[in-house]
Amino acid sequence: MSMPLEIINSTDYIITGEISYMTVFCSNHYFFVKPHTIWNSEKRGICPVIEVSATVRTPRGTFVAKPFVSIGTSHSLFEVIQTRENVFKVVRMRHAKNESAVLKTYNHTFLEQI
């Protein structure tokens, strides 16, 4: 039995996105996640994930995050993180959600000092 899918938004912005599955028998899921919250889907079944894509809406515009791409994974926990100013990506989480999101957030002040 598979785990429900979770998308963690570790950014300060609203994200939307799509989860694509390996087979035509599994329909794609679309998600909307507010800043620093989690989206859950109970409808995954046994479908292998091949891509998780996200779009991030910021005051400076809309940016496409680098997607998570796989040949088909049963992994169920993904996170959208900010790596630099206006640069985002979707990553596969390896740890429990309690240990995750806050550590990977973009620090505006630190990068602006460089």
C-alpha positions, 0 to 999 in steps of 0.5 A: 500500500502506498503512502499519501503524497505530501508537498511541503512549501518551504518558501514565503510565496504561494505555489501551484503545481502538478504531479505526473504519474507513470501510467495512463491509468493514474490521473495527474494531481494539481496542487495549491500550497500557501507559504510554509504549509503542506498539501496532502493527497490521499488519492495516489493509490499505487501510482509511481511518480515521474514528475513534480513541477511547481510554479512560484508566485512572488512580488517580482513575478512568477517563476518556474521551479526546477522540477523533480523528475524520476523514471518512476518513484514510490516516494511520497514526500516532496518539498519546494525550496528557494535556493537563491533569489527567484530560484526555486526547485522541487526536492524529494524529502528524505527525513520526517517533516518535523525536521525539514522545512525551516532549515532550507528557507532562503535567508534574504538578509544573508544573501543581500550582504554578499 
